[in-house]
Amino acid sequence: MSPPDSIVHLVDDDASFLAAAARLLQACGFTVQTFDSAAALLAQVSPATRGCVIADLCMPGVSGLELQDALSKSCPGLPLIFLTGQGDIASTVRAMRGGADDFLEKRSPKEQLVDAVNRALARDAIGCAERSRLQALRSSFDALTTREHEVLTHVVRGRLNKQIAADLDIHERTVKLHRTAITTKLNVHSAVELAQLAQAAGLIDAGVETFPKGQ
């Protein structure tokens, strides 16, 4: 059964198959929304869309592979399953290289489709939780003042208080006050924790050496 805010977005230009597949998935406990074209789906989804997409490969207008390209830009991370009656090796390879979660034939057993949907929804849930965590983390950093951000940049690189004071032309005691404010707002207890949070939030390059040897 899918989480209450997760929807299986089913896309196929074959009306009879679309209705049958929707009934099957709903009978398995999934919340399903149907679309008769890729364009119709793209008009409805956004970066906040939860769930997964199941799409036919060969559709008039926007094809399944073109839909995949469009979703990678408009809804990055939204899982995509291809369910088609006209698959070929080249299309399968391109779809999987493009990040498709699964590539199934329409005559595949129901269990394979249900398993694929469950995996896709699980991956979406993990991705959503991670995005929420990063958003909350970045909001915490946004609460810092401009000066606190300046001090933070030096702290995560292992600079000492007196070095930071000299670099910013402020008193060392002021640096200490800013460091206290930073650790309080971010609820951390050490410069190492601070550096790890800053890297996780994408504020510093993970490849940058934050604490040089000997400090």
Salt bridges, closest charged atoms under 4 A:
ASP5 OD2 - ARG50 NH1 3.02
ASP12 OD2 - LYS106 NZ 2.80
ASP56 OD2 - LYS106 NZ 3.43
ASP69 OD2 - ARG94 NH2 3.44
ASP101 OD2 - ARG123 NE 2.76
ASP102 OD2 - ARG119 NH2 2.97
GLU105 OE1 - ARG107 NH2 2.86
ASP124 OD2 - ARG50 NE 2.79
GLU130 OE2 - ARG133 NH2 2.87
GLU148 OE1 - LYS185 NZ 2.91
GLU150 OE1 - ARG147 NH1 2.77
ASP167 OD2 - HIS154 NE2 3.68
ASP167 OD2 - ARG159 NH2 2.62
